[in-house]
Amino acid sequence: MNVDNELYNDMQTYTGMTGLFSIVIVILSIIFVWFVLQEVKWETFFRFPRSPKARLFQVIVAIIMGHLLAKFILEYWGYTVLLKSFVE
């Protein structure tokens, strides 16, 4: 019975750490994309690139692209974890 509790606690800890890692990766990816998007010449897309609508669009684009980047990173990380079991 004690072994089951230890296994359950280990799985809970691993799941929590994985969740925390995923959240950090997503937030860092969104921040990274936001800084990259600052180099785009928004004047070609918007008449007033500093307007609230233009900024909202930039935030939405940063969230979408950051999420896609984070998804790629997390899937790649998941595949490398799976490969460890293949090598062993």
N, C-alpha and C positions, 0 to 999 in steps of 0.2 A: 504494500500500500504506500509506503514511503517513497519507493522508486517511482510510482505513478505521479505522486505529488511533485517530485523533483523534475520529472520529465515535463509535466504540465507547466511548472514555473519556468523552466528553460525555454519551452515553446512560447510562452507568454512574453518573456523577455526578448526573445529573437523577433517575434512579431512586432513588439513595440519599437525595438531599435530599427527594424526595417521601415516601419511607418515614419519614424522620425527622420531617418536618412532620406526617404522619398520626399517628405515635406521640404527639407533643407535643399535638396537638389532642385525641386520645382521652383522654389523662391529664388534661389541663386540663378537659375536659368532665366527667369523672367527679368531679374535685375540686369543680367548680362545683355539680354536682347534689348532692354530699354536703352542701355548705354550705346549699343551698336546702332539703334535706330536714331539716335541723336545726330548721327552723321548724314542722315538722309536729308536732301533738300526738299523740305515739305512745301516750299513755295510753288513747286510745280504741280502740286495736288490741291492746295488750298490757297484761297485768296488771302486769308489771314491765318498763317500757320501757328500763331500763338493764341488763337481763340479757344474758348472752352471746348467747342465741338472738335476742333483739330486735335487738341490734347487728349480728349476722350478717345478719339480714333487711334491715336498713338498708343494709349494705354491698352486698348483692346487688342491691337496688333501685337504689342509686346506680350500680353498674356497668352494669346493664341500661339505665337511663335515660340515663346518660352516653354509653354506646355509641350509642344512638339519636340523641342530640343531635350527637355527633361524626360519625355517618354522614350526617346532614342537612348539616352544615357542609362536610364533604369532598365530598359530591355537588354542593352548590351551587358550591363552589370549582371543581370539575371542569367544571361547565357553563359557568362564566364563562371558563375557559380555552378551552373549545371555541368560545365566542362570539367570542373575539379573532380566530380564524381566519376566522370568517364575515364580520367587519367589514373585515378587511384585503383 
